[in-house]
Amino acid sequence: MPRIRPDIASIRPYVPGRHIDEVARDIGMRPDEIVKLASNESPEGPFPGVAKAVAAVLTESNRYPDTDFYELRRVVSGAIEVPPDHLWFGNGSVSLLSHLALTIGGPGTSAVYAWPSFVMYRVISRWAMSEPIEVPLGDGFVHDLDALRAAIRDDTSVVYLANPNNPTGTLVAADAIDEFIDSVPEEVLIVVDEAYHHFVDDESYATAIPQALARPNVVVLRTFSKIYALAAYRVGFGIAQPGTISELMKSQAPFSVSQVAQVAAAASLGNPEELARRVEANAAGRRRLLDALVERDIRHAESQTNFVYCKLGPDSAAAAAAFTKRGVIIRPMSGGWVRVTIGTQAENQRFVAVLDELLLNLQR
């Protein structure tokens, strides 16, 4: 074996939600009998017009993609009303996170974030040779901003805020985020990860984009993987000041997003009616799942995303395995907690049916 960096060797590999075909082979079911509610994917396919737009550029695969993202930049700029030069694109928001960590971190630095939160904050910090500082969530599984601020040290280079948070689905109100940003030293980068922005219906919430436009130490991240149903294409973008973006891009390889992915992302925008329909469908499914958990007296967090976070006993892996055996894939977390993606109405009903079947065997 070659010598591996000890800090990299110590990383626990990211474990994605199991693929439907893999589970079908393991349990002897057909793929169309399996319900996957483990990866926060959209239960619907791409937006209308995406497949046609992608098909039109498939014959251009002999050319490198547009490194300036001209068309995608133009469309996203209009959709979210930010100047084009304040946009930064990458191979999914996780890719952008890794570039952030590599650019801002390094030996002798630290990164602060809540826990549990997006596990990749821990991983990218290790990649960057930064010390991860994990701050427990507060009451109601919400970010404890006072504790996060107190955890910032002289060597802290970045703070990650998932708002809404993954895996709990909870959020921090806009005024609290603004106050937190005001309290953080200007030399510390604040990354507000808004991957689940579109699913929120809590009126206390607002995007942090105005802060990213106004401050050189704030970056807001978004993704096309969730509401826009392009998880397979890997397209994410950040909003920040141009000077900040130019520095962050120094750790990013060229041609980071394929031309097909750029076209698919651009074609996903400009359809507000379809966007609103999908948002409402998710909200309705979320309400039904949360109501089902309340009716069964199952501990859970108040989600504002496309998933719910609940406790199904002392052993998360055993609970998830019991669901998987019955054709419903959910995501085990830690401490008996699991994460369940909002699916179609039929998929949500399937989850509840299996939950009822197993409930007597799950010690809460």
N, C-alpha and C positions, 0 to 999 in steps of 0.2 A: 504493500500500500504506500502511496506517496504521503509525504508529510502534509497534514491538514492543519490550518490555523486552529489552535485549541478553542478559541471562542466560537468559531464556525462549527467545529465538531460537536460542541455542546448544544447547538440549536436543535430543538425538537422539530422535525420536518412538518411543514404545513400539510394537513390532511383534508383534502377537498371532500365535498359530499359525494357519495358513491354514485357512479353512473347507473342509469336504469338498466342497460343491457347486462352489466356486471351482476347486479342484484337478481335480475331475472334468471341468469344462469345458475346462481347460487341456490335460489329457493325453488326453482322449477316452475316458475310462472312465465307467461308471455310478457314481453316488454309493455304491451298495451294494458296489462293488468296492474302495472306498478305505478304508484303515485310518488313523485319525488317532491318533497317539501323540505329539502335540506340546505339549499344553496342560495336562497333569496333571488332566484331567477324569476322572470316574468312567466306566468302560466300561459301567456299568449305569444304568438310569433311576432316578427317585426311589424312595424307600422305599414299601412297601405302605401304602395309605391316603392318600398325599399328593394324588394326582390327584383323588380323591373330595372331600377337604377343600377343595381349591382350587376345584373346580367349584361347591361350595356357596356360595361368597362372590363369584362372578363378577358376580352381579346387584347387588352393593353398590358397584360402581365409581363411582357418583355421589357417594360420601362419601369424605372424606379419611381416611387411615389413622390408627390409634390411635397418638398421639404418645407415650403412656406404655408401649406394648408390653406391656400388662397380661398377656395370655395367654401370649405368647412368653416374657416375663420369668418368669412363674410356672413354666413348663415347663422352661426352661433352668436356673433356680435349683435345681429339684429334681434335674435330671439330673446337674449337676456339683457340687451341694452347696455352693453359695455363697449368701450373702444376696441377695435380689432387688435391693437398692439398690446392690450392688457390680457391676451389669451395665450395659454401655453398648452400644447397638445402632447399626448403620449399614449403609449400602448396599454391603456387602462389606467385608472387612477392609482393602482398599486405600483405601476411602473414609475409614475410621477413621484409617489412617496419614496421610492428607493432612490431616485435622483436627488430629492430633497435631503434625505438622510446623508447621502454620500457627500453632497456639497457643503452641508452645514455642520456635519459631525466630524468624527475623527478621534484619534487617541486623545485622552484628556478632556473630552466633552461628555455631556450627559443629555438625555432626552426624557422629558416628562410627559406622562399620559395617564389616563384613568385605567382602572382594572376592576372587573373585566371590560375590555373594549376590543377594538379590532386587533386580532393577534399579530397582524403584520407590523404594527408599530414596534412590537418587541423584536421581531425578526430583522426589520430594516435597520434598527438601532445597532444590532449585533453586526450586521453586514458593514456598517459604517464605523465600527469600533468605538461606538458611543456607549456609555453606561445607561441602561434602561432604568428609569425611576418610575415605579408603578404606584399609583395613588388609589386606594380603594374608593369605589363609588359611595356616595352618601345615601341618605334615606330615599326610599323609592327607586333605588338603582339609578340615581341621577348623578351627574358629575358634581363633585364637591369642589367648587371653584376656589374656595378659601384654602383648602388643603393642597390643591394643585399649585396655587400661587406660593404657598409656604414651602413647597418642595423644590421650587426653582433655586438653583445654586449659582455661584459665580461662574461655574463651568458649563451651565446649561445653555445649549445652543438652539433647542427647539422644543416646543410644546405642541402636542397633537390633541385636538378636540374633535371627536366624532359627534356631530350634532345633526340629526338624531344619532344616538349611540348604537353600535352593533357590538354585542348581541342582545342588549336589553330593550332596544327600541324607544328608549326615553330621550327627552330633549331638555335643553336649557333655554330659558326665555331670552329673547333678544336683548333686553336691557341688561341682564346679568352677563351675557357674552360681551357686550360693549364695555361694561365696567371692568370685566376681567382683562380685556385687551388694553384698556387704559392703565391698568396696574402693572403690566408686564414690562420689564426693561426693553428699550428700543432695540438692543442688540440681540434679543432673543426672537427667533422666528416663531410665529403662531400659525399653525396649519389647522384650518377649520374644514373638516372633511364632511361634505354635504352630499354623500352618495345617495341618501334616502330623502333628500329635500322635497321631492314632488309628492311624497305620500302624506305629508304633515297636514292636519287640519286644525291644530291647536292655534288659536289666535295670538298667543303670547310669543309664537315663534316668528322669526324673520331671518332671511339669509344674511350672512356676514359680508356679502359682496361690497357694500359701501365702505366697509373698513379696509378691504383689500385694495380698493381703488384709491383710498386716502393715505394708506400707510405702507411704507416699504417693507415692513416686517410682518405682513399678514398675507397669507395665501389661502384662497378658498378652492377646494377640489370638488369636481362633479364627475359623473360617469354616465355613459350611454348603456351600461350593462343592466340597469334595473328597470325603470319605467319604460325606457325605449327598447327593451328586449333585444339588445345586441351583445349579450354576454360572450358569445363566441367570436365576436369581431375585435374585442379589446380596444376600446376607444375611451379615453378620459381626457379631461382638460382642467386647467387651473386658471384662476383669475388673480392677477397680481400686477404690481407696477412694472413697466417695461424694464427698468434697471434691475429689478429683482429677478425677473424672468431670464434676462441675458446671462446673469451669473449662474442661475440654477441649470440652464441648458448646457453648461460646460461639462457636466457629467453625463450628458445624454448622447447616445449614438445617433448618427443621422439616419434618416429613413425609418423612423421609429413606428410609424403607423402606415399600414399598407394602403394602397390606393382604393382597393375594394372597401376597406373599413371606413376610409374617409368619405367615400360616396354614400355608403350605407348610413353613416351618422348624419350627413347633411340631408339626406332624403327623409330622415326620421322627423325633422323639424318642420314647422309651418303647417301643422294639422292640429289646431287647438281643440277642436271638437273630439277627436280621437284621444288626445291626451286627457281631456276632462273625463271622458267615458271610462278610461282605464283607471284613473285616479279614484273615481267613485266606485268602480267595481272592487278595487282593492279595499277601500274604506268599508264597504258593506261586508266583505268577507272578514275583515279584521274585527268588525263589531260582532259578527256572529261567533267567531272563535273566542273572543274575549268573554262574551256572554256565556258561552258553553263552559269556560273555565270557572267563571263565577258561580254558575249553577252547580258545579261539581266541587266547589270549595277547594280549588287547586290554586296554589300560590302562583302569582304571575306578576309581571311588570306591565305598566300601562303603556302599550306600544303606540308609536306614531309612525310606524314604518310598514313594510310589507312582510312582517314576520311577528311572531309572539314568542315570549320568553317565559317558560313556566317550569315548575319543579315537579318531577314525576317519580320521586323516590330517592333513596340514598345513592343509587348507582346509575349514572347517566348512560353509560355504555350498555348496561343491561336493559334499560328502558328503551333505548333506541333500537337495540337488537330485537326486542320483542315486537316493536312496530315493523321493523324491516322484514321479519319472518312472515308477517301478514301483508306484505306488499306496500307498506307506507314508509318511505325513507324520511327520517327526521335527523336533526343534527345534535349529537350529544355535546354538551359543554362540560362544566365541572360542577362538583358538589350536588349532583342529582338534577341539575337544570338542563333543559333542552331548548333548542330553538326550532320553531316550526314556521315555514314560509306560508304566506297566504296563497292558496291556489285558486282554481276555479271553484264554483259552488259545489260541484260534484266531488272534487278532491278534498275540499274542506269537510264535507259530510262524511267522506271515507275516513278521514282522520278522527273525527268525533266518534264514529262507529267503532273503530279499533280501540280508541281510548276507553269507551264504555266496556268493551270486551275485556280489556286488561285491568280496569280500574281496581278491581278487588285484589289483584295480585301486586299492585304497585303500592308500596308503603310510602305514604306521603309524610 
